């Protein structure tokens, strides 16, 4: 993702979120429809009508992408795949899976549901807009025509057999079913995805040189995104397979360094921050976790008060962003570190601090396991 996400609503139990980058694409779509596409196709309408059509078309595209991703999610749910929600961002949308599909058949059907839904939506929009006796005005017909066209384009683009596009996932399902090796299937389709992304970059560069600056830049950005997403998808699979079945308890360091709640801020700075260089420490009172103290909180205390302000006065409650249980899945721990951009998690069981998990320890294990399994 590119920026902060905002939850808009829930649909069939799935959280629908919007990345702040979508604001850019929404404005671009509405502007391009209102000043470019619709005036060129329907030249006798007034400017106000074009902007209304542009907004309607943008909302229709918004709904079409949600419908596309919702169909992915509903089929995934049918096969017991954990879905974390639907997020719209600058290059479209994504149905976020908590794990890989359980079988090639599940992946194929889940991936195929998206393009099929877009084709059906496009056909419906076309029939509604052109059906006999409908009596639609030019503005409404224009919006329906656009939705019919954009949904078919969305379906065809997603059917390109390049991972992580839907067509790439369908190809991966076929290769996975034949070989029984999802890692090999993912590597092949990810390489195709990376190659397709580079092709789009080249097309975008040529388009830019020929004078279509906005279109050229757009294709370059999409190509770079697909190329990066393809590589990231393969790395994500490798991570999941390496950490599969592993719990936090295996990687954590027991008896971590902790700060007593009665410690003065001066002693905290000299004995902890300056010595071990971490930005967060657990605060305990008779071995029970009382909270966390961070470098940011210390900076809020005037230096002249360091000798009499105690840690318990500036400690904050620990949160999901810096704690995890010892029996949690190691992949969940890694995902949490990425989500909250931290490199250490406090391991807490029943209110007791039992250890600390560092990103360094997880990466060392992953590096060793991947190296051994690659032989």
N, C-alpha and C positions, 0 to 999 in steps of 0.2 A: 504494500500500500504506500501511498504518497504522503498523506497527511493525517489529520485527526478524523476519526469517524464519529458520526452522530446517528443514534438509533431513531428511526422515524416511526415505525409501528411494527406490529407482529402480524404475520399472515400465515394461517394454518399452523401456528406454533413456531414459525421461523422468524427470527428478528431480522428486519430489513433495515440495513444501515447504509448511510451515504458518506463517502469519503469527501472531505472538503474540496478535493480536486474536481469533483463532479460539477461544482458551481461553474468552473471554467468551461467545461464541455457543454453544459446546459446553455450558458450564455452564447457560446460559439454556434451551437446548433440553431437556436432561435434566431440569431442574427443572420446566419447564412440562409435560412429558410425565408426570412422576412425581406431580405434585400437582394437575394440571388435567385433561388430556385423558384419560388412562387411567382414573383413578378415576371420572370422569364417565361413561365408556362401559362400564366393567366394575366396578360398585360393590361386588361381593361378595368382592374379593380383599383380602389384607392389605397393609399399607404396604410391607413388604419386597419383595413381588412387584411393586408399582408402581415402585419404584426400580430393580429389575432390568430391568423393561420399559423404563424411561426410559433406562438406560444402553445397552440393546440397540438401542433406537430411535435414540439419538444416534450410535452406531457405524454403524448402517445408513444414516443420513443422510450421515455422513462418507464411507462407501463409495459411496453413490449419486452424490454430487457428484464424487468422483474418477473414477467410471465415466463420467459425463457429459463431463468435461473430457478424459479419456483418449480417448474416441471422436472428439472434435474433433482431438486431437493426432495420432491414427493416420491420419485422413483427410488432415490437413495434410501429414504426412510423405509420404503417397502422391503428393502434388502437389509435393513438393520444397520445402515451406515450412519454414524453420528454426523449430524450437520450443525455447524456452529452459526449458521445464518447466511443471509444474502447481503453482499456489499457491492454498491455501485461506486465506481471510481472513474478516473479520467479516460480509460480505454474501454469502458463497458461495465461488465458486472462479473461477479464470481460467487458461486455457491461454495462456501468454505466447508471442507470435509475434515472431520477429526481424525480420520484414518483412511488407509487405502481400501478400495472395494474388496469384499471377501472372495470374489471369484471373477473370472473373465466375463461370464454372462452378466453378472451384476454391473460391471463396468460398462460393457457394451450397451446395455439397455439404458443405463443412467445417462451415458454420454449422448446416445441417440435421441433421448427425449427432448433435448434442447432444440436442435435443428428442426425436428419434426413439429414441435410446438410453434416455432417461428413460421414455418411454411404454412401450417394450418391458420395461424393468425393472419398471415399475408393474404391467403385465399379468401378468408372471411371478409377482410377489409375491402378487397377487390370486388367481391360479390355484392356487398352492401352498397358500395359506391357506384356500381354500374348496373345494378339490377333494375329490371323494368318497373316503371311506376314509382320509383323512389322519390323523385322530385327534389333531390338534393340541389342546393345552390352551388355555384362555382367554388366558393370557399370551402364548404364541407367536402365536396368532391375532391378538391385539391389535397386536403388533409388525408382523406381516405386513400387516395392514390399514393401519396407519400408513404403512409403506413404499410400499404401492400408492398410497395417497392423495397422499403428499408428492411422489412422482415424477411423477404426473400434473400436480399443481399446478406443480412445477418446470418441466415441459415447456411447459405453457400460458403461464406467466408469461414464459418465455424466447421464446415465439413472438410476443409483442407486437412489432409492426414499429417499434421504437424503438431506434436505435443507442445503445450498443453491445450490446444484447441480441441473441440469435441471430436473432430475427425481423427486427430492424433490419439485421443483416448480410445476411440473405437479400433484403430489400428493396433494400439498396444494390447487391447483385449484379445484381438485375433492372434497376435504373436505370443502373448502370454498363454493362451489356450493351447497353442500348438507345441510350445516348448516347455511349458510349466515353470518358466523362470521369469518372474515379473521384473526382476532387476535388469536382466538382459533386454527384455522388451521395452523397458523404460529408457534404457541407454540408447537403443536404436531410434525410438520415436523422438527422444529429446534432441538427438543429433539432427534429425530431419527438421525439428522445430527451430533449432538454432540456424540451420541452413536457410530455411524459409524466412526467418527474421532478417538474415543478411541480404537475401534477395529483395525484400521490401526496402531495406536501407538503400540498396543500389538504385532501385526504381525511384525512390524518393529523391535521391541525389540528382539523378538524370532529370526528373520532373522539375526540381528546383533550378537547375542550370538552364532549362528551357523557358523559364520565366514564371512558372506556376509556384510561387514561393510558399504560400500557405499549404497547398496540397503536398508539395514536396517535403516540407518540414514535418507535416503530419504523418506521412508514410515512413519517414526516417524514425520518428518517435515510436510509432507502432512496431516497426521492425526491431528496434533496440529493445523495446519492452518484451516482445516475444522471445528474442534471443536470450535475454536475461532470465525470463520465466522458465524457459526450457531447461537451462542449466540448473536453476534453483530447484525445479521439480525433481530432477534426478538426485541432487544432493539431499533433498528432503527425504526421498525414499531410502537412500543409504543410511541416513540418520535413524529413521524409524526402524529399519531392519537391525541396525547395530544395537539400538537401545531396547528392542522388543523384549518384554518380560523382565527387564531390569528395574529395580526399585531404587529410590533415593538412598536407602540405607546402605547400599553397596558402595556408594561413592562419597558419602558424607564423611567429614572429619569429626570424630567424637570429641567431647570436652573442648569446645571452642573457646577462644578468648572472649570473656564477657566483662562488662563493667558493673561494679557494685553500685547500687542506686545512691549510696551515701558519698560517692566519690565527688570531689570538687572538680569544677571545670578545668582548673589549672592542671590538676593531676591527669585528667582525661586527655588533655592536649599533649602534655609532655610524655606521658607513659603509654599512650595508645596511638593517637593520630600521628605524632612525629616518629614513633617507633615502628609501627606496622603499616602505616600509610593507607589504611582502608578509610572509606568515607561513611561507614555505618557500623555500629557496634550494638550487640544486644545488651540490654540493661536488666540485671537480675537482683532479686532480693531473697536471700537464703535459697538460692538455686532455682527460684521460680521466675519465669520471664515476666518482666514488668512493662517492657516496651523497647523502643529503639532510640538511639541517639545518633544524629547525623552531623556531618561537618557543617551543613547549612544552618542547623539549629545553633551550633556553637558560635557561628559567625554573627548571630543576632544578639549575643551577649556582649556587652561592652567589656573590653579587656580589663578595665579596672575592677570589674566585678568577678573575675575568674576565681579569685581566692576565697570567695564565700558563697557563690551560687553552686548548688549541688546538681548532679546529673538528673536526679529524680524530678527536678523542677523544669527541665527542658526536654525530657524524654517524651516521645510520641508513641501512641499505640502502634503496634506492629500491624501490618496489613497483608492482603493477598499478594501484593507486589514484592514483599521481601520475606515471606515465610512459606513453608511447605511441610507436609507430614512425611515421616520416614518411609511409609509404605506407599507413597505416591509413585506413579510411573515416572521414570527418568525422562521420558520424552515430554511429559507435561511440565517437568521442571525446566527443561530447555526452552520450551515454548513460553513459559512464564518469564524467564530471563530476557528473552527477546522482546516480549510484549512490553515489559516495564523497563527495559534497557538497564538491567543490573547484571553484575557478574557474580553475585553471591546471594544465597538464600539461607535464612535461618531455618533449621529443621526443628519443628516443634510438635510434640505429642502430648496431648492432654494438658496444655499450658506449661509443660516443661521443655526447656531448651536441651535437646539431646545431641545436636551437632550443627555443622554448617556445611553447605554444599557450594562449591566454587565452579565456575565455568571452566577454569583451567583443568580441574580434575576430570570433568566430563569430556573435554576435548582430548585429553591425553588417552583416555580409555578408547574413545572413538578412533583416534589415529592408529592405535595399536590393533584394534579389532579389524578395521578396514584393511590394514597392511597384511595381517595374517590371512584374511579371507580372500585377498586378491591373488594369493599364490596358487 
